[in-house]
Amino acid sequence: WDHTYSIDEGINTYEEEKEEETPGFLFTLSMVSIIVIIINWKRKK
């Protein structure tokens, strides 16, 4: 049983899961940005 091997495996799984979550994360981020823009725009009016 090798420490470095298990660490690499953990990093690989983490990165794979992160890649799958990225589209959803970007979608959430863009939605938040749009809401902030709308709030700021309504305040200016």
C-alpha positions in Angstrom: 0.0 0.0 0.0 1.6 3.3 -1.2 0.7 6.7 0.2 1.6 8.7 -2.9 -0.5 6.4 -5.1 -3.6 6.8 -2.9 -3.1 10.6 -2.8 -2.9 10.8 -6.6 -6.0 8.6 -6.9 -7.8 11.0 -4.6 -6.7 14.0 -6.6 -7.8 12.4 -9.8 -11.3 11.5 -8.5 -11.6 15.0 -7.0 -10.7 16.7 -10.3 -13.1 14.4 -12.3 -16.0 15.3 -10.0 -15.1 19.0 -10.1 -15.1 18.9 -14.0 -18.6 17.3 -13.9 -19.8 20.0 -11.5 -18.3 22.9 -13.5 -21.3 23.5 -15.9 -23.7 23.7 -13.0 -21.4 26.0 -11.1 -21.0 28.3 -14.0 -24.7 28.3 -14.5 -25.3 29.3 -10.9 -22.6 31.9 -11.1 -24.1 33.5 -14.2 -27.6 33.4 -12.6 -26.3 35.2 -9.5 -24.5 37.8 -11.8 -27.8 38.4 -13.7 -29.7 38.9 -10.5 -27.2 41.4 -9.2 -27.2 43.3 -12.5 -31.1 43.4 -12.4 -31.1 44.7 -8.8 -28.5 47.4 -9.6 -30.4 48.4 -12.8 -33.7 48.7 -10.8 -32.0 50.8 -8.2 -30.7 53.2 -10.8 -34.2 53.7 -12.3 
